[in-house]
Amino acid sequence: MLVLLDIYQLIAFGAALKRILFAYILASLLGSCTSEHSAAFGPQGEGNANDESALARLAPLSHDLIKGRPEDREESVPAKSASQEDMIGPCPFSEYHSNFSEQTHQWYRWTKDGADGRLTYSALDTKDTGSLIAGGNSFQLDTNHLDSGPLYLFAIAWTDKRLQTFPVSSFDIAGDDKRRGLGVPCINLTRGWLFIRAKSEALDLRGGELVFWFQAHDRYIFKAVNYAFTKHPIEPEALQGEFHNVCMQLTDSLDDWTCMGTNKTDQRLIYGCSPNNTRFKAVLANVVYNIGFIVRHNKHPDGSVPITESPSGSLLISEIVVSPTFPGVEKCGPPQHLRALQ
């Protein structure tokens, strides 16, 4: 009997020892988990909104992509870069209105006016009356598009998004915070209306033509595209003496625009032309770089590039409007008259 009792006692002791060991292991595990939880959320497991490092460690967990997740669960989608956003259209902004009297927008020309004699984008001055002065005698030829003919950047403006990424060193303005764009990240010109109120002060285009122009990005060819609205050149002779209104509707037909292509001697080859009217309409609806006015010259009939002189004199501009709708009879006159001109 004593032997049997000792055996039963040993078995009971072993079972008790196993329970103690199991309890110890379980307690150790729970203690470890409680320690990690407290480190992330603060004492006693309470959330601490000021503990940024803890939130940063936890945040990625909510965005992990898990294989085989149910279809109704939301998956994280990586944010698009600024360049990717630029390629998507159409642009939701289709209106621009200048405010030169308060200098809320800036327009530029390509000149050699820099203090050190280098080529720069120089901000156009404004008169006391609030009119923009586009002109001068130091325009420089833009050689980026010689295959389409010489041109001069007469008065151009940047979208806000493009201006943020453009090199500050390209401008004659010392501080980056002093540069200002159009007030929108992009602009939609589809069937838009252009209105300017301007006055010529001995403006001589030296054989060129003054036209509205834009620069955008064609994601099909992955190049910048430049187009001039050559259907309706702006005639300085009609703007002499006093301020006059100029109003025109921008079409979406390639027949009315001229592509300012590239310069094949430039090894970068970053400029191109949209391959068809469908692609052209896409870039017209999402102008992400510039709008403005240029003075352009045609090439000679034999295809050679003429030697040109830069424009002289100036054009005073008191107002520039881009609108998706007809600007009104007070600005543009009877709409039937305008339609007859198109």
TILODREN-945872 format. One record per residue (C-alpha): y, x, z. Coordinates in Angstrom, 1 decimal, always signed. Layout:
N
+--------+--------+--------+
!      v !      u !      w !
+--------+--------+--------+
!      Y !      X !      Z !
...
+--------+--------+--------+
end
This chain:
342
+--------+--------+--------+
!      v !      u !      w !
+--------+--------+--------+
!   +0.0 !   +0.0 !   +0.0 !
!   +2.4 !   +2.8 !   +0.8 !
!   +1.7 !   +4.3 !   -2.7 !
!   +2.4 !   +1.1 !   -4.4 !
!   +5.6 !   +0.5 !   -2.4 !
!   +6.9 !   +4.0 !   -3.3 !
!   +6.2 !   +3.3 !   -7.0 !
!   +8.1 !   +0.0 !   -6.9 !
!  +11.0 !   +1.6 !   -5.0 !
!  +11.2 !   +4.3 !   -7.7 !
!  +11.3 !   +1.7 !  -10.5 !
!  +14.0 !   -0.3 !   -8.7 !
!  +16.0 !   +2.9 !   -8.1 !
!  +15.7 !   +3.9 !  -11.7 !
!  +16.9 !   +0.5 !  -12.9 !
!  +19.9 !   +0.6 !  -10.5 !
!  +20.7 !   +4.1 !  -11.7 !
!  +20.7 !   +2.9 !  -15.3 !
!  +23.1 !   +0.1 !  -14.4 !
!  +25.4 !   +2.5 !  -12.7 !
!  +25.4 !   +4.9 !  -15.6 !
!  +26.1 !   +2.0 !  -18.1 !
!  +28.9 !   +0.8 !  -15.9 !
!  +30.4 !   +4.3 !  -15.8 !
!  +30.3 !   +4.7 !  -19.6 !
!  +31.8 !   +1.3 !  -20.1 !
!  +34.6 !   +2.0 !  -17.7 !
!  +35.4 !   +5.3 !  -19.4 !
!  +35.6 !   +3.6 !  -22.8 !
!  +37.9 !   +0.9 !  -21.5 !
!  +40.1 !   +3.4 !  -19.8 !
!  +40.5 !   +5.4 !  -23.1 !
!  +41.5 !   +2.2 !  -25.0 !
!  +44.0 !   +1.2 !  -22.3 !
!  +45.5 !   +4.7 !  -22.4 !
!  +46.1 !   +4.6 !  -26.2 !
!  +47.5 !   +1.0 !  -26.0 !
!  +49.9 !   +2.0 !  -23.3 !
!  +51.1 !   +5.0 !  -25.3 !
!  +52.0 !   +2.9 !  -28.3 !
!  +53.6 !   -0.1 !  -26.6 !
!  +54.9 !   +1.2 !  -23.3 !
!  +53.6 !   +0.8 !  -19.7 !
!  +51.2 !   -2.1 !  -18.9 !
!  +50.6 !   -2.7 !  -22.6 !
!  +54.0 !   -4.4 !  -23.2 !
!  +55.7 !   -4.0 !  -26.6 !
!  +58.6 !   -1.6 !  -26.7 !
!  +60.9 !   -2.3 !  -29.6 !
!  +62.9 !   +0.8 !  -29.0 !
!  +59.8 !   +3.1 !  -29.4 !
!  +60.3 !   +3.9 !  -33.1 !
!  +57.6 !   +6.5 !  -33.2 !
!  +55.1 !   +4.0 !  -31.9 !
!  +56.1 !   +1.4 !  -34.4 !
!  +55.9 !   +4.0 !  -37.1 !
!  +52.3 !   +4.8 !  -36.2 !
!  +51.3 !   +1.2 !  -36.2 !
!  +53.3 !   +0.1 !  -39.3 !
!  +51.0 !   +1.7 !  -41.9 !
!  +48.0 !   -0.3 !  -40.6 !
!  +49.5 !   -3.6 !  -41.9 !
!  +49.8 !   -2.1 !  -45.4 !
!  +46.4 !   -0.6 !  -45.7 !
!  +44.5 !   -1.8 !  -48.8 !
!  +41.0 !   -3.0 !  -47.7 !
!  +38.3 !   -3.3 !  -50.2 !
!  +36.7 !   -6.7 !  -50.5 !
!  +39.5 !   -8.5 !  -48.7 !
!  +39.6 !  -12.3 !  -49.3 !
!  +41.6 !  -13.4 !  -52.3 !
!  +44.0 !  -15.5 !  -50.1 !
!  +45.1 !  -12.4 !  -48.1 !
!  +48.3 !  -10.8 !  -49.1 !
!  +48.1 !   -7.2 !  -50.5 !
!  +50.8 !   -4.7 !  -50.2 !
!  +52.7 !   -4.0 !  -53.4 !
!  +54.5 !   -0.6 !  -53.7 !
!  +58.3 !   -0.9 !  -54.2 !
!  +59.6 !   -0.2 !  -57.6 !
!  +61.8 !   +2.9 !  -58.1 !
!  +65.4 !   +2.6 !  -59.3 !
!  +64.3 !   +3.8 !  -62.7 !
!  +61.6 !   +1.2 !  -63.0 !
!  +64.0 !   -1.5 !  -62.0 !
!  +66.3 !   -0.4 !  -64.8 !
!  +63.6 !   -1.1 !  -67.3 !
!  +63.1 !   -4.7 !  -66.3 !
!  +65.3 !   -7.4 !  -67.8 !
!  +67.1 !   -9.5 !  -68.5 !
!  +69.9 !   -8.5 !  -66.2 !
!  +71.1 !  -11.4 !  -63.9 !
!  +74.8 !  -10.3 !  -64.2 !
!  +76.6 !  -11.3 !  -67.3 !
!  +80.3 !  -11.3 !  -66.3 !
!  +82.9 !   -8.6 !  -65.8 !
!  +86.6 !   -9.0 !  -65.1 !
!  +88.9 !   -6.0 !  -64.8 !
!  +91.3 !   -5.6 !  -61.9 !
!  +93.5 !   -2.7 !  -62.9 !
!  +96.4 !   -3.6 !  -60.7 !
!  +94.3 !   -3.0 !  -57.6 !
!  +92.3 !   -0.2 !  -59.2 !
!  +89.0 !   -1.6 !  -58.2 !
!  +87.3 !   -0.4 !  -61.4 !
!  +87.6 !   +2.8 !  -63.2 !
!  +87.4 !   +3.6 !  -66.9 !
!  +87.1 !   +7.1 !  -68.4 !
!  +87.5 !   +9.1 !  -71.5 !
!  +85.8 !  +12.3 !  -72.7 !
!  +88.4 !  +15.1 !  -72.6 !
!  +89.2 !  +18.6 !  -71.9 !
!  +91.7 !  +17.7 !  -69.2 !
!  +89.9 !  +19.4 !  -66.3 !
!  +92.0 !  +21.9 !  -64.3 !
!  +89.6 !  +24.7 !  -65.3 !
!  +89.7 !  +23.7 !  -69.0 !
!  +86.1 !  +22.3 !  -69.0 !
!  +85.0 !  +19.1 !  -70.7 !
!  +85.0 !  +16.2 !  -68.3 !
!  +85.1 !  +12.5 !  -68.0 !
!  +88.7 !  +11.9 !  -67.0 !
!  +89.7 !   +8.7 !  -65.2 !
!  +92.3 !   +6.7 !  -67.2 !
!  +95.7 !   +6.2 !  -65.6 !
!  +97.3 !   +2.9 !  -64.9 !
! +100.9 !   +2.0 !  -65.3 !
! +103.0 !   +0.4 !  -62.5 !
! +102.4 !   -2.9 !  -64.3 !
!  +98.7 !   -2.5 !  -63.7 !
!  +97.8 !   -1.8 !  -67.3 !
!  +95.2 !   +0.8 !  -68.2 !
!  +96.4 !   +3.7 !  -70.4 !
!  +93.8 !   +4.6 !  -73.0 !
!  +94.9 !   +7.5 !  -75.1 !
!  +96.4 !  +11.0 !  -75.1 !
!  +96.0 !  +14.0 !  -77.3 !
!  +93.0 !  +15.7 !  -75.7 !
!  +90.0 !  +13.6 !  -76.7 !
!  +87.0 !  +15.7 !  -77.4 !
!  +84.3 !  +15.0 !  -80.0 !
!  +81.1 !  +13.6 !  -78.6 !
!  +78.5 !  +15.7 !  -80.4 !
!  +75.5 !  +13.9 !  -79.0 !
!  +75.4 !  +11.4 !  -82.0 !
!  +76.5 !  +13.5 !  -85.0 !
!  +73.6 !  +12.2 !  -87.1 !
!  +75.4 !   +8.8 !  -87.1 !
!  +78.8 !  +10.2 !  -87.5 !
!  +81.6 !  +11.7 !  -85.3 !
!  +82.8 !   +9.6 !  -82.4 !
!  +85.2 !   +9.8 !  -79.5 !
!  +84.7 !   +8.1 !  -76.1 !
!  +88.0 !   +6.2 !  -75.9 !
!  +87.6 !   +4.1 !  -72.8 !
!  +84.2 !   +3.7 !  -71.1 !
!  +82.9 !   +2.5 !  -67.8 !
!  +79.6 !   +3.0 !  -65.9 !
!  +77.5 !   +0.4 !  -64.2 !
!  +77.3 !   +1.0 !  -60.4 !
!  +73.7 !   +2.0 !  -60.5 !
!  +74.1 !   +4.5 !  -63.3 !
!  +77.3 !   +6.0 !  -61.7 !
!  +75.4 !   +6.7 !  -58.5 !
!  +72.8 !   +8.9 !  -60.4 !
!  +75.3 !  +10.6 !  -62.8 !
!  +76.2 !  +14.2 !  -61.9 !
!  +79.5 !  +14.3 !  -60.0 !
!  +80.4 !  +17.6 !  -61.7 !
!  +80.8 !  +15.7 !  -65.0 !
!  +84.0 !  +14.1 !  -63.7 !
!  +87.5 !  +15.3 !  -63.0 !
!  +87.5 !  +13.4 !  -59.7 !
!  +86.9 !  +15.6 !  -56.7 !
!  +85.2 !  +13.2 !  -54.4 !
!  +82.1 !  +11.2 !  -55.2 !
!  +83.4 !   +8.3 !  -53.1 !
!  +86.5 !   +8.0 !  -55.4 !
!  +84.4 !   +7.1 !  -58.4 !
!  +84.1 !   +3.4 !  -59.1 !
!  +81.9 !   +1.5 !  -61.5 !
!  +81.9 !   -2.0 !  -63.1 !
!  +81.0 !   -3.7 !  -59.8 !
!  +77.5 !   -4.6 !  -61.0 !
!  +74.2 !   -2.6 !  -61.4 !
!  +73.7 !   -3.9 !  -65.0 !
!  +75.2 !   -6.4 !  -67.4 !
!  +73.7 !   -8.9 !  -69.8 !
!  +75.6 !   -9.0 !  -73.1 !
!  +73.5 !  -11.6 !  -74.9 !
!  +75.7 !  -13.8 !  -77.0 !
!  +78.5 !  -12.8 !  -74.6 !
!  +82.3 !  -13.0 !  -75.3 !
!  +84.6 !  -10.0 !  -75.2 !
!  +88.3 !  -10.5 !  -74.4 !
!  +91.0 !   -7.8 !  -74.1 !
!  +94.7 !   -8.0 !  -73.8 !
!  +96.3 !   -4.9 !  -75.2 !
!  +99.4 !   -3.3 !  -76.8 !
!  +99.5 !   -0.3 !  -79.1 !
! +101.9 !   +2.5 !  -78.4 !
! +101.8 !   +4.5 !  -81.6 !
!  +98.0 !   +4.5 !  -81.5 !
!  +96.6 !   +6.4 !  -84.6 !
!  +92.9 !   +6.4 !  -85.0 !
!  +93.1 !   +9.2 !  -87.6 !
!  +90.8 !   +7.4 !  -90.1 !
!  +88.3 !   +6.1 !  -87.5 !
!  +87.7 !   +2.6 !  -86.2 !
!  +88.0 !   +1.3 !  -82.6 !
!  +85.0 !   -0.7 !  -81.7 !
!  +83.3 !   -2.1 !  -78.6 !
!  +80.2 !   -0.1 !  -77.6 !
!  +77.4 !   +0.0 !  -75.0 !
!  +74.7 !   +2.4 !  -73.9 !
!  +71.4 !   +1.1 !  -72.5 !
!  +67.8 !   +2.2 !  -72.1 !
!  +65.0 !   +1.1 !  -74.5 !
!  +61.8 !   +1.3 !  -72.5 !
!  +59.7 !   +0.9 !  -75.7 !
!  +60.9 !   +4.3 !  -77.1 !
!  +61.9 !   +5.7 !  -73.6 !
!  +65.3 !   +6.8 !  -74.8 !
!  +68.9 !   +5.9 !  -74.3 !
!  +70.3 !   +3.8 !  -77.1 !
!  +74.0 !   +3.5 !  -78.1 !
!  +75.3 !   +0.6 !  -80.2 !
!  +78.8 !   -0.1 !  -81.6 !
!  +79.9 !   -3.6 !  -82.5 !
!  +81.1 !   -2.7 !  -86.0 !
!  +81.3 !   -6.3 !  -87.2 !
!  +84.7 !   -6.7 !  -85.5 !
!  +86.7 !   -3.5 !  -85.3 !
!  +89.9 !   -3.7 !  -83.2 !
!  +93.0 !   -3.1 !  -85.4 !
!  +95.8 !   -1.2 !  -83.6 !
!  +98.3 !   -2.4 !  -86.2 !
!  +97.9 !   -6.0 !  -85.0 !
!  +98.6 !   -5.0 !  -81.4 !
! +102.1 !   -3.4 !  -81.9 !
! +105.3 !   -4.5 !  -80.3 !
! +103.9 !   -6.6 !  -77.4 !
! +100.7 !   -7.5 !  -75.7 !
!  +98.2 !   -9.4 !  -77.8 !
!  +94.9 !  -11.1 !  -77.1 !
!  +91.7 !  -10.0 !  -78.9 !
!  +88.7 !  -12.2 !  -78.5 !
!  +85.2 !  -12.0 !  -80.1 !
!  +81.7 !  -13.1 !  -79.6 !
!  +79.1 !  -10.4 !  -79.4 !
!  +76.1 !  -11.3 !  -81.6 !
!  +72.4 !  -10.3 !  -81.0 !
!  +71.8 !   -9.3 !  -84.6 !
!  +71.3 !   -5.7 !  -85.6 !
!  +73.2 !   -6.5 !  -88.8 !
!  +76.4 !   -6.6 !  -86.8 !
!  +75.8 !   -3.4 !  -84.7 !
!  +75.6 !   +0.2 !  -85.7 !
!  +73.3 !   +2.5 !  -83.8 !
!  +74.9 !   +5.8 !  -82.6 !
!  +71.7 !   +7.9 !  -82.9 !
!  +71.1 !  +11.4 !  -81.9 !
!  +72.0 !  +15.0 !  -82.9 !
!  +68.9 !  +16.6 !  -84.3 !
!  +70.2 !  +20.0 !  -83.4 !
!  +70.0 !  +18.9 !  -79.7 !
!  +66.5 !  +19.8 !  -78.5 !
!  +66.6 !  +17.2 !  -75.8 !
!  +66.4 !  +14.3 !  -78.3 !
!  +67.2 !  +11.9 !  -75.5 !
!  +69.0 !   +9.3 !  -77.8 !
!  +67.4 !   +7.0 !  -80.2 !
!  +67.6 !   +3.5 !  -81.9 !
!  +65.7 !   +0.4 !  -81.1 !
!  +62.9 !   -0.1 !  -83.7 !
!  +63.6 !   -3.8 !  -84.4 !
!  +65.7 !   -6.8 !  -83.5 !
!  +63.4 !   -7.9 !  -80.8 !
!  +63.7 !   -4.6 !  -79.0 !
!  +67.5 !   -4.6 !  -79.6 !
!  +67.8 !   -8.0 !  -78.0 !
!  +65.9 !   -6.7 !  -74.9 !
!  +68.3 !   -3.8 !  -74.4 !
!  +71.4 !   -6.0 !  -75.1 !
!  +70.2 !   -8.3 !  -72.3 !
!  +69.9 !   -5.4 !  -69.8 !
!  +72.7 !   -2.8 !  -70.3 !
!  +72.1 !   -0.4 !  -67.5 !
!  +74.4 !   +2.5 !  -68.4 !
!  +77.8 !   +1.9 !  -70.0 !
!  +80.1 !   -0.4 !  -71.8 !
!  +83.4 !   +0.5 !  -73.4 !
!  +85.3 !   +1.3 !  -76.5 !
!  +84.8 !   +4.2 !  -78.9 !
!  +86.5 !   +5.6 !  -82.0 !
!  +83.9 !   +6.3 !  -84.6 !
!  +83.9 !   +7.8 !  -88.1 !
!  +81.3 !   +7.2 !  -90.9 !
!  +79.6 !  +10.2 !  -92.5 !
!  +80.4 !  +11.2 !  -96.1 !
!  +78.4 !   +9.4 !  -98.9 !
!  +76.3 !  +12.5 !  -99.3 !
!  +75.3 !  +12.4 !  -95.6 !
!  +77.4 !  +15.2 !  -94.4 !
!  +79.5 !  +15.0 !  -91.2 !
!  +83.3 !  +14.9 !  -91.8 !
!  +85.7 !  +17.1 !  -89.9 !
!  +87.8 !  +14.7 !  -87.9 !
!  +90.9 !  +14.7 !  -85.7 !
!  +91.0 !  +13.0 !  -82.3 !
!  +93.0 !   +9.8 !  -81.9 !
!  +96.7 !  +10.1 !  -80.9 !
!  +99.0 !   +7.7 !  -79.2 !
!  +97.7 !   +5.2 !  -76.7 !
!  +96.6 !   +1.7 !  -76.1 !
!  +97.8 !   -0.2 !  -73.0 !
!  +95.1 !   -2.6 !  -71.8 !
!  +96.1 !   -5.2 !  -69.1 !
!  +92.8 !   -7.1 !  -69.1 !
!  +89.2 !   -6.7 !  -70.1 !
!  +86.8 !   -9.6 !  -69.7 !
!  +83.1 !   -9.9 !  -70.6 !
!  +81.9 !  -13.5 !  -70.2 !
!  +78.7 !  -15.5 !  -71.0 !
!  +80.9 !  -18.4 !  -72.0 !
!  +84.0 !  -19.0 !  -74.2 !
!  +87.0 !  -17.5 !  -72.2 !
!  +89.2 !  -20.5 !  -73.0 !
!  +91.8 !  -21.7 !  -75.5 !
!  +94.7 !  -20.0 !  -73.6 !
!  +93.0 !  -16.6 !  -74.1 !
!  +91.2 !  -17.0 !  -77.4 !
!  +92.8 !  -19.9 !  -79.3 !
!  +90.8 !  -22.8 !  -80.8 !
!  +87.1 !  -22.0 !  -80.8 !
!  +86.7 !  -23.4 !  -84.3 !
!  +89.1 !  -20.7 !  -85.6 !
!  +87.0 !  -18.0 !  -84.0 !
!  +83.8 !  -19.4 !  -85.4 !
!  +85.3 !  -19.4 !  -88.9 !
!  +86.0 !  -15.7 !  -88.5 !
!  +82.3 !  -14.9 !  -87.6 !
+--------+--------+--------+
end
